[in-house]
Amino acid sequence: MGNAFALQPDEPATKIQHDLKELRSFRSGLIKDRTGIMSRLKTQTLPITCRQSKTRLAQVDKNIAEINAEIDRLINSNDTLANSMKILRSIPGIGAVCASTILIEMPEIGSMDRKQVACLTGVAPMTRQSGQWRGKSFIQGGRKVVRDALYMPALVAMRFNPDLKAKYQAMIKAGKPPKVALTALMRKLIELANALIKANRNWVIKEA
């Protein structure tokens, strides 16, 4: 795929990129722990198990907050990352976690064209075809961590971003499944993020 889209090999990870990737991975594990604890709490009835689960949950929440603070510190210690973070946070729906995930897991952001960034994220539709037969479009490959991080921002955009809301509703009206329409919004968001960082400018609302 790299040859097909003229992507250059990744540069060796810098120390800060390595540290950020380790922090993000650790945070992901903590979030899974938190989800598991909250799920168990729903079925626990004994005072001792509930008490210990709540104590563990409070500790995990504290750990997540500490990891988030360290991620923010490292990003702000680098002018380029700090500027890109500011640009990403200007996009409605993209919060600190999504923005940091994009910067950590896709350091190429801002250096690609629309097709490249969509393929690298794994939100570009692919179609199985053979001769005159064409199958349904689907997505594959790409960086799942980035794709997962874009899911919630796409849901927010579907409700509160006028342009993307209109696009979503138009696709649904045209008969597209909700999952396909939501993936299209995810693609729009990552393409927008890439374009704004490339242009070194914040998102601004369109004038009527």
Steps between C-alpha positions, in 0.01 A plus 500: 500500500791735578627476141152547357453833678864616486532504878848546634639263766444620855786689657655329805292587804643781708532464877187709558299296248613178666406630846161625380423167335583315822278736701210464257527121507508501881197731510314260272565218748377713789181585313436128441554440871253778581238355266542157658466634855187698414349194334566286808354764730165462326473139618677512837281493812738432789617812688863385498517440125320825423728692733818355356380552142421864573842546660666344195288716268608817680865393469464424127333840443794665679748304287321602178506865606874478570569337162290764321691776679834349396383469138395866506835599652702319235291637214529855634877459537530476122405809297392304191284255696354777715401700191345193334312423821356851501386461140338161564321627812350784295295244303156456663468157659871420518603496864836460669505119490409476130746777407787345695424157352521641147832671574645192670379230263514701176812721511467541121189717547527818298741355244255295292226558247135409563520151351816413689370607841170317444680179402748526786210540744308216338187698413536502121235273341634201308289303250542132419474453126573237240432561133159663477400393851527759775440423865412729787747760617673440831788636706809307598846541644624834619569607855215368712600705804450822303177371348365411844596845632299666221179310579369721780595828326310376194193436717528854638541643150197306381289691753659842532717580195259651239704393194572147618149459638362589157740253334396222739129564449544512122678162501230344719230642271685348204475159664848468646523298825567713810840331550609596147380859548683526834821367342469772236491760778809345658674534165394864471638572847842346439523667158411832662758446775768421242412802284498746791834382638649513150371858462601586860164653584218444747150396404258791466126495456382571148329832453138479386 
